[in-house]
Amino acid sequence: MGTRAGFSSLFSAFLIASTVLFSSFEAQAQNRCSILLSKYLREIAAQTETVKALLAPKPQGPRPLKLAPEKAYMFGLEFTVTNQTIVNEGNRNPKDYSLANNPIKAEALHKFWEMLAEKCQAHPGCRSTMSRDKHDQALRLDFEDGFYFTVGNDSAVIEINAKPQTIEGFRKVKHYLEDFVFDIAKQIDLKPHQRAGQGHIHVSRAALNGDARLLRNFFVDFQNRPEIAYGALGNHLLNSPPLAAEKPHQREALKNVLQQLDSKRRYSIEDFVNAVHRNVYTSSHAGDWGSFDYYQAFNMTRLLKSESSATIEIRSFRPQRNTREFELQTRLISRWIEHLRMRETPVEYNMADKYEHTGQEIVDGYYKLIKELDLPWNEFKYLLPENLVSIEPTGLN
């Protein structure tokens, strides 16, 4: 008998034997087969779901920073100094920044430049040069450690800009601003105004770490608290209004924008900024001063620039009285962003439409924010305006 025929005979015999054996234990075998089949089906289903989960696009979640916040991202400052005479002159023609229309400011600025250059010449490692800023000529002081600042012209004020710094970095260079800017300004009757010029702060895009939902939550939480932007930390409605001070249809538009974006698994920082610019920032109290998307308390126009110069600009801070105030403001912003970074759900927009508040309401709203961020109240109440700092929060005790 050939090998193939022999194998065929053996296989036939095996089938006959198996059939007889299976028949004798039919109920037991069927039960065991059913159990095994169910087990294999469950395993296949589980593996299928695992593969689906791996292939599916992930919703955006918290993206931790590699560095501590105080070292992770930059802040840019815009200090301003003036006096009431210069402000009065500037108010006559607020759209014209030229020194020719404000000779009193021109005289003060040139005197400021002269005294700064003299002090710089006597300071080891300091070099002064004339440069240009966004408005006109500016004096630039460079120091041997790489820090620099400029002093130039703006509407009704003299404006100081400086090399962006982290919070930790600012602590190492703030003495330059104290010794050169605030001390010399005081000598020629210049100081920060309670409102004019404001103290805009830029936060580098690196703070967002590419997280569009973090920007969304920061923007919404900011707009949910108009007593902070217009009361606790600022009070310039024309230059930097919160959304609560804008038109009802703009707030409704933000609600619709959020609904549309929140329904998506993923969207970009540019998607959010463009949606707000296109649908929400359609008018401003600034009127014909400039673009509507620029003259807002929360300005995002610079987020659309190249990564190295992209920033969020919080325009609603009142002018910083000193470097201590700026440092506290940057710590507040940093903690606010980091607090929201760990949030996994969208901040709900409350459609706030009240922007004028009593002193007690302002203090209570600010106190609530400080406690949510777990910051020390006795230290951060310093940021309140002088007429409110003595008011005790309702929930303090």
C-alpha angles and dihedrals in degrees: 000000000000122000094247093048091047092051090048092053093048092048091050090051090049091053092049091049092046091050092051091046094046091049092054092052098031100136095045093046093048091051093050092047090051091052093049092046092051090049093051092046091053091050092049091049092049092049090048091054090048091053091047091051092050093049097042118095110257121235113243114266137173113313108200120216119247091223133045110271093249089061100030108076142017135250125204121206135211109190117184133196130184143131133240094260091057091045091052091051091047093050090063091068109011095170094058112077096177118125090224090073093049109043092169090059091043090056092048093048094050090048089050091051092049094051093044092052091049093049091046092052090055093046117087112242096013124125127184125203136165113249138156132257131187093291110031143302119352136182113238124202118197123193130204093250091060099258119130140171136189132216117207148137133294136158109305091338146067109245129212121200125181143188108284115257140186115243089258092047093050091057089061096052105031091097088071090060093044094049100037107028111030098031095048093041089055091054092059097043096262124131140148112290121226090244118350115100093008124213105263115193124203120208115199118241087241087080088071094052089209092302110140092183090057089056089047092052094045091050093048096044089049092051091045089064108052090159087071098051094037107034117008099044105010146011111190108119097174097050102035117011121178115233089255087070094051130083122298093241089058092057090046088051091054090052090054093046091052092049091052096047095041089057090063126083092221140009135163135247087249090053091056096044094047092047092053093045093048099043111017111029093058096129139011141194087247089079110187096355092102145299118348094227091055102049097064133110089245107042117190101169092107093055086077092061126091115298094255094057100029115121146159107235117209099200099175100080115112115236111292112249092206143340091278090063092050092049092051091048092052091047089051092050091046094051091045092054093044091048090055093042091071093050113105098190130064118264107244115239109235096198091233109195101170116089103161112077138172119256090255092050091050093050093045092050092048092046090052091054093047092051092047088054091047093235123149109265096205090058100041098043084078088080092066118098114267093253092057104036092088094054112104116225114247092236098043095108 
